[in-house]
Amino acid sequence: MLLTSPPILQFKSLSLTTPFLHGATTFKRASAVSPPPPAVVPVIKAMRTLQGRVVCATSDKTVAVEVVRLAPHPKYKRRVRKKKKYQAHDPLNQFKVGDVVQLEKGRPISKNKTFLAVPVPPRTASIPKGEAAPPPQDLGIPLESELNQV
């Protein structure tokens, strides 16, 4: 059988154009235009604050804060307490041992200090379980002891 043209010439009209041929690794689209960069970049504040207890305040302008977190045990999958101590900047030497502080991430102040110690606002006073709550005075309902006197 005699061929008039070699088989390779039959596919000459097909041309594959892909950027991945011949070792080209970059892919550029001619029609796509990249969007302009945003004018204001939002600040991501993930894991920028921690809360812990001051365990050492002997250094000048530095406190050691112990942060306790719960993490699953690798084998038993039960939550266990993990403790870590951080050095925090206390410019006014206002914190004592036992104070609860909040650590805010900032620029490095020294080799080990990258947090700033900030006081935690106090929680609202709650009534302990052993004590009874005082009776409401503004409802206008007389108490049983007041009913007996009348």
Contacts in CASP RR format, 6 or more apart in sequence:
PFRMAT RR
TARGET T0000
AUTHOR 0000-0000-0000
METHOD contacts of the structure
MODEL  1
MLLTSPPILQFKSLSLTTPFLHGATTFKRASAVSPPPPAVVPVIKAMRTL
QGRVVCATSDKTVAVEVVRLAPHPKYKRRVRKKKKYQAHDPLNQFKVGDV
VQLEKGRPISKNKTFLAVPVPPRTASIPKGEAAPPPQDLGIPLESELNQV
19 25 0 8 1.000
19 26 0 8 1.000
19 27 0 8 1.000
19 28 0 8 1.000
20 27 0 8 1.000
47 105 0 8 1.000
48 104 0 8 1.000
48 105 0 8 1.000
48 106 0 8 1.000
49 102 0 8 1.000
49 103 0 8 1.000
49 104 0 8 1.000
49 105 0 8 1.000
50 65 0 8 1.000
50 67 0 8 1.000
50 86 0 8 1.000
50 102 0 8 1.000
50 103 0 8 1.000
50 115 0 8 1.000
51 67 0 8 1.000
51 100 0 8 1.000
51 101 0 8 1.000
51 102 0 8 1.000
51 103 0 8 1.000
51 120 0 8 1.000
52 65 0 8 1.000
52 66 0 8 1.000
52 67 0 8 1.000
52 68 0 8 1.000
52 100 0 8 1.000
52 101 0 8 1.000
52 102 0 8 1.000
52 103 0 8 1.000
53 65 0 8 1.000
53 66 0 8 1.000
53 68 0 8 1.000
53 98 0 8 1.000
53 99 0 8 1.000
53 100 0 8 1.000
53 101 0 8 1.000
54 63 0 8 1.000
54 64 0 8 1.000
54 65 0 8 1.000
54 95 0 8 1.000
54 96 0 8 1.000
54 97 0 8 1.000
54 98 0 8 1.000
54 99 0 8 1.000
54 100 0 8 1.000
54 101 0 8 1.000
54 117 0 8 1.000
55 64 0 8 1.000
55 65 0 8 1.000
55 66 0 8 1.000
55 85 0 8 1.000
55 97 0 8 1.000
55 98 0 8 1.000
56 63 0 8 1.000
56 64 0 8 1.000
56 97 0 8 1.000
57 63 0 8 1.000
57 64 0 8 1.000
57 90 0 8 1.000
57 93 0 8 1.000
57 95 0 8 1.000
57 96 0 8 1.000
57 97 0 8 1.000
60 93 0 8 1.000
61 89 0 8 1.000
61 90 0 8 1.000
61 91 0 8 1.000
61 93 0 8 1.000
62 87 0 8 1.000
62 88 0 8 1.000
62 89 0 8 1.000
62 90 0 8 1.000
62 113 0 8 1.000
63 87 0 8 1.000
63 88 0 8 1.000
63 90 0 8 1.000
63 95 0 8 1.000
63 101 0 8 1.000
63 117 0 8 1.000
64 85 0 8 1.000
64 86 0 8 1.000
64 87 0 8 1.000
64 88 0 8 1.000
65 85 0 8 1.000
65 86 0 8 1.000
65 87 0 8 1.000
65 88 0 8 1.000
65 101 0 8 1.000
65 103 0 8 1.000
65 115 0 8 1.000
65 117 0 8 1.000
66 83 0 8 1.000
66 84 0 8 1.000
66 85 0 8 1.000
67 83 0 8 1.000
67 84 0 8 1.000
67 85 0 8 1.000
67 86 0 8 1.000
67 103 0 8 1.000
68 81 0 8 1.000
68 82 0 8 1.000
68 83 0 8 1.000
69 81 0 8 1.000
69 82 0 8 1.000
69 84 0 8 1.000
70 79 0 8 1.000
70 80 0 8 1.000
70 81 0 8 1.000
70 82 0 8 1.000
71 79 0 8 1.000
71 80 0 8 1.000
71 82 0 8 1.000
72 78 0 8 1.000
72 79 0 8 1.000
72 80 0 8 1.000
73 79 0 8 1.000
73 80 0 8 1.000
86 103 0 8 1.000
86 115 0 8 1.000
87 110 0 8 1.000
87 112 0 8 1.000
87 113 0 8 1.000
87 115 0 8 1.000
88 101 0 8 1.000
88 103 0 8 1.000
88 113 0 8 1.000
88 115 0 8 1.000
88 116 0 8 1.000
88 117 0 8 1.000
89 109 0 8 1.000
89 113 0 8 1.000
89 115 0 8 1.000
89 116 0 8 1.000
89 117 0 8 1.000
90 117 0 8 1.000
94 119 0 8 1.000
95 101 0 8 1.000
95 117 0 8 1.000
95 119 0 8 1.000
99 119 0 8 1.000
100 120 0 8 1.000
101 117 0 8 1.000
101 118 0 8 1.000
101 119 0 8 1.000
101 120 0 8 1.000
102 117 0 8 1.000
102 118 0 8 1.000
102 119 0 8 1.000
102 120 0 8 1.000
103 115 0 8 1.000
103 116 0 8 1.000
103 117 0 8 1.000
103 118 0 8 1.000
104 115 0 8 1.000
104 116 0 8 1.000
104 118 0 8 1.000
105 114 0 8 1.000
105 115 0 8 1.000
106 114 0 8 1.000
106 115 0 8 1.000
106 116 0 8 1.000
107 114 0 8 1.000
108 114 0 8 1.000
127 133 0 8 1.000
135 143 0 8 1.000
END
